[in-house]
């Protein structure tokens, strides 16, 4: 009996030690779980802060884009409702004055030479109802802005914030352009919104054209001109026109051209300027010079009543 009691007491005295070991083990195993939970909560807080910061930046960017759009539309309205008046006075010269001298006098009178007064507003020299080209030799329109080189035109169409490529419908044809945006998935819209559409100012090569989306609010379309030797006055036939006489191609780009191409470009620019001033082009001047040489070589002939085209 005594031995039985001793055995039971020994067994009972060992029970706390047996229960304490699993409890300590459980507490130690819970420590990593608690740390991971804290890390997850901290990561969630950081993600929420970053999301809020990104939303704030997008809101500021959207507001800035809206202001730019409104300012651009205001410039377009001002240019189309209050066109600038061109001032040009030509000095009368004798009929036998060389063509080169006539062109020089007309250029000086039209503002191409030295100015009559320092600080004179150059806007007065713009053709009536036309806009001054922007830094990229393009202009503004209700749908956005555009720039150009002799070979291509870059069209930047303002789009709703959040626009992505799969929402865009861009139709580029030889003589027309259409840019539309479908409503975002889950929105209340039912059909695409037309951002710009209409006949182009000039023909393009659709196979060489492409487009992309920038900053989720601008559709950028690059058009390859069919005629790479002319400046466009506008993109769509309904857009405000720019004054191509004010186009300023970069000298570095001209210097990159080979001799024949550069000579052709400079000749084209000269002829455009002459036409804008109502003066003969280089070919017309050459014909007039040939006629003068023929008349000088045949003084016996009377050309007083002759009419030349």
VEXLUMRO-17824 format. One record per residue (C-alpha): residue number from 1; residue in one letter; x, y, z. Coordinates in steps of 0.25 Angstrom, whole numbers, plus 2048, in hexadecimal, padded with zeros to 3 digits. Last residue first. Layout:
! residues N
+------+-------+-----+-----+-----+
: semi : nutor :   u :   v :   w :
+------+-------+-----+-----+-----+
:  NUM :     a :   X :   Y :   Z :
...
+------+-------+-----+-----+-----+
//
This chain:
! residues 309
+------+-------+-----+-----+-----+
: semi : nutor :   u :   v :   w :
+------+-------+-----+-----+-----+
:  309 :     x : 808 : 94F : 623 :
:  308 :     x : 80E : 95A : 61A :
:  307 :     x : 807 : 964 : 612 :
:  306 :     x : 80E : 96B : 607 :
:  305 :     x : 80A : 97A : 603 :
:  304 :     x : 817 : 980 : 607 :
:  303 :     x : 81F : 974 : 602 :
:  302 :     x : 824 : 97B : 5F5 :
:  301 :     x : 830 : 973 : 5EE :
:  300 :     x : 83C : 97A : 5E9 :
:  299 :     x : 842 : 979 : 5F7 :
:  298 :     x : 844 : 96A : 5F6 :
:  297 :     x : 84F : 966 : 5FF :
:  296 :     x : 84A : 96F : 60A :
:  295 :     x : 83C : 969 : 609 :
:  294 :     x : 841 : 95B : 60A :
:  293 :     x : 849 : 95E : 616 :
:  292 :     x : 83D : 965 : 61C :
:  291 :     x : 834 : 958 : 619 :
:  290 :     x : 83F : 94F : 61F :
:  289 :     x : 83F : 958 : 62C :
:  288 :     x : 830 : 957 : 62D :
:  287 :     x : 830 : 948 : 62B :
:  286 :     x : 83A : 947 : 636 :
:  285 :     x : 832 : 950 : 63F :
:  284 :     x : 826 : 947 : 63D :
:  283 :     x : 82E : 93B : 641 :
:  282 :     x : 833 : 942 : 64D :
:  281 :     x : 825 : 946 : 651 :
:  280 :     x : 81F : 954 : 64D :
:  279 :     x : 81A : 95D : 658 :
:  278 :     x : 80C : 95E : 65F :
:  277 :     x : 812 : 95E : 66D :
:  276 :     x : 80D : 950 : 671 :
:  275 :     x : 811 : 94B : 663 :
:  274 :     x : 820 : 950 : 665 :
:  273 :     x : 820 : 94A : 673 :
:  272 :     x : 81B : 93C : 66E :
:  271 :     x : 826 : 93D : 663 :
:  270 :     x : 831 : 940 : 66C :
:  269 :     x : 82D : 934 : 675 :
:  268 :     x : 82C : 92B : 669 :
:  267 :     x : 83A : 930 : 664 :
:  266 :     x : 840 : 92D : 672 :
:  265 :     x : 83A : 91F : 672 :
:  264 :     x : 83F : 91C : 664 :
:  263 :     x : 84D : 921 : 667 :
:  262 :     x : 84D : 919 : 674 :
:  261 :     x : 849 : 90C : 66D :
:  260 :     x : 854 : 90E : 662 :
:  259 :     x : 85F : 911 : 66C :
:  258 :     x : 85B : 906 : 676 :
:  257 :     x : 853 : 909 : 682 :
:  256 :     x : 859 : 90A : 690 :
:  255 :     x : 85B : 918 : 68F :
:  254 :     x : 84D : 91B : 68D :
:  253 :     x : 84A : 914 : 69A :
:  252 :     x : 854 : 91C : 6A1 :
:  251 :     x : 84E : 929 : 69C :
:  250 :     x : 841 : 926 : 6A2 :
:  249 :     x : 835 : 929 : 69A :
:  248 :     x : 82E : 936 : 69D :
:  247 :     x : 820 : 937 : 698 :
:  246 :     x : 81B : 946 : 698 :
:  245 :     x : 818 : 946 : 68A :
:  244 :     x : 810 : 939 : 68D :
:  243 :     x : 805 : 942 : 693 :
:  242 :     x : 7FD : 938 : 69B :
:  241 :     x : 7EF : 934 : 698 :
:  240 :     x : 7E3 : 931 : 6A1 :
:  239 :     x : 7DE : 923 : 6A0 :
:  238 :     x : 7D2 : 91F : 697 :
:  237 :     x : 7DB : 919 : 68C :
:  236 :     x : 7E1 : 911 : 697 :
:  235 :     x : 7F0 : 911 : 699 :
:  234 :     x : 7F3 : 920 : 697 :
:  233 :     x : 7FD : 929 : 68E :
:  232 :     x : 805 : 91D : 68A :
:  231 :     x : 813 : 920 : 685 :
:  230 :     x : 818 : 919 : 678 :
:  229 :     x : 823 : 910 : 673 :
:  228 :     x : 81F : 903 : 679 :
:  227 :     x : 813 : 901 : 670 :
:  226 :     x : 80C : 8F4 : 674 :
:  225 :     x : 80E : 8F9 : 683 :
:  224 :     x : 810 : 8EF : 68E :
:  223 :     x : 807 : 8F1 : 699 :
:  222 :     x : 80A : 8EF : 6A8 :
:  221 :     x : 7FE : 8EE : 6B1 :
:  220 :     x : 800 : 8F0 : 6C0 :
:  219 :     x : 7F4 : 8ED : 6C9 :
:  218 :     x : 7F5 : 8F5 : 6D6 :
:  217 :     x : 7EF : 8F2 : 6E3 :
:  216 :     x : 7F4 : 8E5 : 6E8 :
:  215 :     x : 802 : 8EC : 6EA :
:  214 :     x : 805 : 8E9 : 6DB :
:  213 :     x : 7FD : 8E0 : 6D1 :
:  212 :     x : 802 : 8DB : 6C4 :
:  211 :     x : 801 : 8DD : 6B5 :
:  210 :     x : 807 : 8D9 : 6A8 :
:  209 :     x : 808 : 8DD : 699 :
:  208 :     x : 811 : 8D7 : 68F :
:  207 :     x : 806 : 8CE : 689 :
:  206 :     x : 7FC : 8DA : 689 :
:  205 :     x : 805 : 8E2 : 67F :
:  204 :     x : 7FF : 8F0 : 681 :
:  203 :     x : 7F7 : 8FA : 678 :
:  202 :     x : 7F6 : 908 : 67C :
:  201 :     x : 7ED : 911 : 684 :
:  200 :     x : 7E6 : 905 : 68A :
:  199 :     x : 7D7 : 902 : 689 :
:  198 :     x : 7CF : 901 : 696 :
:  197 :     x : 7CF : 8FB : 6A4 :
:  196 :     x : 7D4 : 8FF : 6B2 :
:  195 :     x : 7D1 : 8FA : 6C0 :
:  194 :     x : 7C5 : 8F2 : 6BC :
:  193 :     x : 7BF : 8EB : 6C9 :
:  192 :     x : 7BD : 8DC : 6C7 :
:  191 :     x : 7AF : 8D6 : 6CB :
:  190 :     x : 7A7 : 8D2 : 6D7 :
:  189 :     x : 7AD : 8DA : 6E3 :
:  188 :     x : 7A9 : 8D7 : 6F1 :
:  187 :     x : 7B6 : 8D2 : 6F5 :
:  186 :     x : 7B9 : 8C3 : 6F8 :
:  185 :     x : 7C4 : 8C2 : 6EE :
:  184 :     x : 7C9 : 8CF : 6EA :
:  183 :     x : 7C2 : 8D6 : 6DF :
:  182 :     x : 7C7 : 8D5 : 6D1 :
:  181 :     x : 7D0 : 8E0 : 6CC :
:  180 :     x : 7D0 : 8E5 : 6BD :
:  179 :     x : 7DB : 8EB : 6B4 :
:  178 :     x : 7D7 : 8EC : 6A5 :
:  177 :     x : 7E0 : 8F1 : 699 :
:  176 :     x : 7DE : 8F3 : 68B :
:  175 :     x : 7E5 : 8F4 : 67D :
:  174 :     x : 7ED : 8E7 : 67C :
:  173 :     x : 7E7 : 8E1 : 688 :
:  172 :     x : 7EA : 8E0 : 697 :
:  171 :     x : 7DF : 8DA : 6A0 :
:  170 :     x : 7E2 : 8DB : 6AE :
:  169 :     x : 7D8 : 8D4 : 6B8 :
:  168 :     x : 7DE : 8D5 : 6C6 :
:  167 :     x : 7D9 : 8CD : 6D3 :
:  166 :     x : 7E4 : 8C2 : 6D1 :
:  165 :     x : 7EF : 8CD : 6D1 :
:  164 :     x : 7EB : 8D3 : 6DF :
:  163 :     x : 7E4 : 8DF : 6E3 :
:  162 :     x : 7E4 : 8E2 : 6F2 :
:  161 :     x : 7E2 : 8F1 : 6F1 :
:  160 :     x : 7D9 : 8F4 : 6E5 :
:  159 :     x : 7E0 : 8F7 : 6D8 :
:  158 :     x : 7E8 : 903 : 6D2 :
:  157 :     x : 7ED : 900 : 6C4 :
:  156 :     x : 7FB : 902 : 6C1 :
:  155 :     x : 7FE : 901 : 6B2 :
:  154 :     x : 80C : 900 : 6AD :
:  153 :     x : 80D : 903 : 69E :
:  152 :     x : 818 : 8FD : 695 :
:  151 :     x : 822 : 900 : 68A :
:  150 :     x : 824 : 90F : 689 :
:  149 :     x : 824 : 90F : 698 :
:  148 :     x : 817 : 911 : 6A0 :
:  147 :     x : 810 : 915 : 6AD :
:  146 :     x : 802 : 913 : 6B2 :
:  145 :     x : 7F9 : 917 : 6BE :
:  144 :     x : 7EC : 913 : 6C4 :
:  143 :     x : 7DD : 910 : 6C0 :
:  142 :     x : 7D9 : 91F : 6BF :
:  141 :     x : 7E6 : 922 : 6B7 :
:  140 :     x : 7F3 : 928 : 6B9 :
:  139 :     x : 7FF : 929 : 6B0 :
:  138 :     x : 80B : 923 : 6A9 :
:  137 :     x : 819 : 927 : 6A6 :
:  136 :     x : 81E : 920 : 6B2 :
:  135 :     x : 821 : 92D : 6BA :
:  134 :     x : 812 : 931 : 6B7 :
:  133 :     x : 80E : 937 : 6AA :
:  132 :     x : 807 : 945 : 6AB :
:  131 :     x : 7F9 : 944 : 6A8 :
:  130 :     x : 7F1 : 948 : 69B :
:  129 :     x : 7E5 : 951 : 69A :
:  128 :     x : 7EC : 95C : 692 :
:  127 :     x : 7FB : 958 : 68E :
:  126 :     x : 804 : 95B : 69A :
:  125 :     x : 80C : 968 : 699 :
:  124 :     x : 805 : 96F : 6A4 :
:  123 :     x : 809 : 963 : 6AD :
:  122 :     x : 818 : 968 : 6AC :
:  121 :     x : 815 : 974 : 6B5 :
:  120 :     x : 81F : 97F : 6B3 :
:  119 :     x : 82A : 97F : 6BE :
:  118 :     x : 834 : 988 : 6B5 :
:  117 :     x : 82D : 990 : 6AA :
:  116 :     x : 82E : 98E : 69B :
:  115 :     x : 832 : 980 : 69C :
:  114 :     x : 83D : 97B : 694 :
:  113 :     x : 83A : 971 : 689 :
:  112 :     x : 82E : 967 : 688 :
:  111 :     x : 824 : 971 : 68D :
:  110 :     x : 81C : 973 : 681 :
:  109 :     x : 823 : 97F : 67C :
:  108 :     x : 831 : 979 : 67D :
:  107 :     x : 82C : 96D : 676 :
:  106 :     x : 825 : 975 : 66B :
:  105 :     x : 832 : 97D : 669 :
:  104 :     x : 83A : 970 : 668 :
:  103 :     x : 831 : 96A : 65E :
:  102 :     x : 831 : 976 : 655 :
:  101 :     x : 840 : 977 : 656 :
:  100 :     x : 841 : 968 : 652 :
:   99 :     x : 837 : 96A : 647 :
:   98 :     x : 840 : 975 : 640 :
:   97 :     x : 83A : 983 : 63F :
:   96 :     x : 835 : 986 : 631 :
:   95 :     x : 827 : 989 : 635 :
:   94 :     x : 82C : 994 : 63E :
:   93 :     x : 829 : 992 : 64D :
:   92 :     x : 81D : 995 : 656 :
:   91 :     x : 81F : 991 : 664 :
:   90 :     x : 816 : 986 : 66A :
:   89 :     x : 80F : 988 : 677 :
:   88 :     x : 80B : 97C : 67F :
:   87 :     x : 803 : 97B : 68C :
:   86 :     x : 7FC : 96E : 68F :
:   85 :     x : 7F0 : 96F : 698 :
:   84 :     x : 7EF : 965 : 6A3 :
:   83 :     x : 7E2 : 95D : 6A4 :
:   82 :     x : 7D9 : 960 : 6B0 :
:   81 :     x : 7CF : 954 : 6B0 :
:   80 :     x : 7D7 : 949 : 6AB :
:   79 :     x : 7E4 : 94D : 6B2 :
:   78 :     x : 7DD : 950 : 6BF :
:   77 :     x : 7D5 : 943 : 6BF :
:   76 :     x : 7E1 : 93A : 6BC :
:   75 :     x : 7E9 : 941 : 6C7 :
:   74 :     x : 7DD : 93F : 6D1 :
:   73 :     x : 7DD : 930 : 6CC :
:   72 :     x : 7EB : 92F : 6D0 :
:   71 :     x : 7E9 : 935 : 6DE :
:   70 :     x : 7DD : 92C : 6E1 :
:   69 :     x : 7E6 : 920 : 6DD :
:   68 :     x : 7F1 : 924 : 6E5 :
:   67 :     x : 7E8 : 927 : 6F1 :
:   66 :     x : 7E2 : 919 : 6F0 :
:   65 :     x : 7F0 : 913 : 6EF :
:   64 :     x : 7F4 : 91A : 6FB :
:   63 :     x : 7E8 : 915 : 703 :
:   62 :     x : 7EB : 907 : 6FE :
:   61 :     x : 7F9 : 908 : 702 :
:   60 :     x : 7F5 : 90C : 710 :
:   59 :     x : 7EA : 901 : 711 :
:   58 :     x : 7F4 : 8F7 : 70C :
:   57 :     x : 7FE : 8FC : 717 :
:   56 :     x : 7F4 : 8FA : 722 :
:   55 :     x : 7F0 : 8EC : 71D :
:   54 :     x : 7FF : 8E8 : 71E :
:   53 :     x : 800 : 8EE : 72C :
:   52 :     x : 7F4 : 8E7 : 730 :
:   51 :     x : 7F9 : 8DA : 72A :
:   50 :     x : 806 : 8DB : 730 :
:   49 :     x : 800 : 8DE : 73E :
:   48 :     x : 7F7 : 8D1 : 73D :
:   47 :     x : 803 : 8C9 : 738 :
:   46 :     x : 80B : 8CE : 744 :
:   45 :     x : 7FF : 8CA : 74E :
:   44 :     x : 7FD : 8BD : 748 :
:   43 :     x : 80C : 8BA : 749 :
:   42 :     x : 80C : 8BE : 758 :
:   41 :     x : 800 : 8B5 : 75A :
:   40 :     x : 807 : 8A9 : 753 :
:   39 :     x : 814 : 8AC : 75C :
:   38 :     x : 80B : 8AC : 768 :
:   37 :     x : 805 : 89F : 764 :
:   36 :     x : 812 : 899 : 761 :
:   35 :     x : 817 : 89D : 76F :
:   34 :     x : 80B : 896 : 775 :
:   33 :     x : 80D : 889 : 76D :
:   32 :     x : 81C : 889 : 771 :
:   31 :     x : 818 : 88A : 780 :
:   30 :     x : 80D : 87F : 780 :
:   29 :     x : 817 : 874 : 77F :
:   28 :     x : 81E : 879 : 78C :
:   27 :     x : 811 : 879 : 793 :
:   26 :     x : 80D : 86B : 78F :
:   25 :     x : 81A : 866 : 793 :
:   24 :     x : 819 : 86C : 7A1 :
:   23 :     x : 80B : 866 : 7A2 :
:   22 :     x : 810 : 858 : 79E :
:   21 :     x : 81B : 858 : 7A8 :
:   20 :     x : 812 : 85D : 7B4 :
:   19 :     x : 808 : 852 : 7B3 :
:   18 :     x : 813 : 846 : 7B5 :
:   17 :     x : 81A : 84E : 7C0 :
:   16 :     x : 80C : 851 : 7C7 :
:   15 :     x : 809 : 841 : 7C6 :
:   14 :     x : 816 : 83C : 7CD :
:   13 :     x : 811 : 83E : 7DB :
:   12 :     x : 805 : 836 : 7D8 :
:   11 :     x : 80D : 82A : 7D4 :
:   10 :     x : 816 : 82A : 7E0 :
:    9 :     x : 80A : 82C : 7E9 :
:    8 :     x : 804 : 81F : 7E2 :
:    7 :     x : 810 : 817 : 7E4 :
:    6 :     x : 812 : 81B : 7F3 :
:    5 :     x : 804 : 817 : 7F5 :
:    4 :     x : 805 : 809 : 7EF :
:    3 :     x : 812 : 807 : 7F7 :
:    2 :     x : 80B : 80A : 804 :
:    1 :     x : 800 : 800 : 800 :
+------+-------+-----+-----+-----+
//
